[in-house]
Amino acid sequence: MFTLYHHPFSPSSRFVRLIIAEYGADFQEELVNPWERPQKLLLLNAAGTVPVLVENDGPALCGPGPILEYLDETRGYAVADRRLMPDHPEARAETRRLVEWALGKFDREVVGHMVRERIYKQAMPRSAGGGEPDSSALRVARANIHHHMKYFGYLVASRRWLSGDRLSFADFALAAELSCADYLGEVPWASEDNVKNWYARMKSRPSMRPMLSEKILGMPASQTYADLDF
Amino acid sequence: MFTLYHHPFSPSSRFVRLIIAEYGADFQEELVNPWERPQKLLLLNAAGTVPVLVENDGPALCGPGPILEYLDETRGYAVADRRLMPDHPEARAETRRLVEWALGKFDREVVGHMVRERIYKQAMPRSAGGGEPDSSALRVARANIHHHMKYFGYLVASRRWLSGDRLSFADFALAAELSCADYLGEVPWASEDNVKNWYARMKSRPSMRPMLSEKILGMPASQTYADLDF
């Protein structure tokens, strides 16, 4: 049994929840507010970040990259053709590049700002940096998202899925990030039909269902968030 | 034959040069100033970052994570017990965690600032953000380095190498980052004997030699940089 230390609106944590479900595994959850740097989290992960995954009484697996590789190395054989990592080293490199693009670059330049300014800061005390969103951070994120959407649109127009002909970890990395931005109504769907159609396919997967019914107290989801036919 | 697109003082590029040498492969180099966003780089890697590795006329392998996995997947069997990725999934997760710590967190919080402010900005035109170093960025980096050194000291005091009993990719990731900071005289060696002794072992590896004789025009290396007995 896995234990997942996570926050419901941490995009990397959402990615791990999705891929655990896709690999047919199960987990119990420990909700964590990473900005509080709780002792139980720091003892598992000195970086103080989520997600952290623990299998039974094994060591802590820290961060989405090490977790996805561990999951594939220990469960990949069992899921057979539903495996989310391609076989060929070149295709694997492309999948890993796009996982890092989504959870790294896209998160740093776009979604990370949106989640921090509009969700985390509502829950943080002022002494820890909480309070009103920083409008200049949001402005930058909202300008940046168009460049990323255009690139994702280019990719899914030329391939069946984000990193190639088969569904891969890259699709779930991007879906996890977009789902957080979409909750906040921050995704300009109208400008990129190809991304919208790809995301509609992702939304219809059973692994995404639990996420689409999640709510933040006092902050309803955007109209598109749970709608499979948005 | 590999072609490596890199910058001599990009820590992630240094990491790739080190592990290619450790895996007994060879490469021809294409020097790139990533801040110029040259067309030949953007065509290979839409993120515009180095390192990018290309094998013969294969696709571009972008970024240190995808590159290390590719190298291990295609060459790991051949290097046998000099392989830099452990066998067990749990040990692999620990190696990957520390590679990400070094090239990600440590670079973002410390070495990336030092390299950008003191090396890249000397070569960048003012219109592209070049010029005098930003002293507040350097101050933050110099404060942060102590926390990281303490953590690295704790790790190498309790293990033979950074991520466990065997030399791994994690050691080269950290050595690559520290080598850039050390060139600038920015590593407080005196405060962490264990890290210093570990780095002395790393420095004596043939793969590190070419790097230790590199120089930036008009900016000599620190006294400790090339000294094996610093």
Interface residues (C-beta under 8 A of the other chain):
Chain A: A46 A47 G58 P59 L61 C62 G63 G65 P66 I67 E69 Y70 E73 T74 P89 E90 R92 A93 E94 R96 R97 E100 W101 K105 Y151
Chain B: A46 A47 G58 P59 L61 C62 G63 G65 P66 I67 E69 Y70 E73 T74 P89 E90 R92 A93 E94 R96 R97 E100 W101 K105 Y151
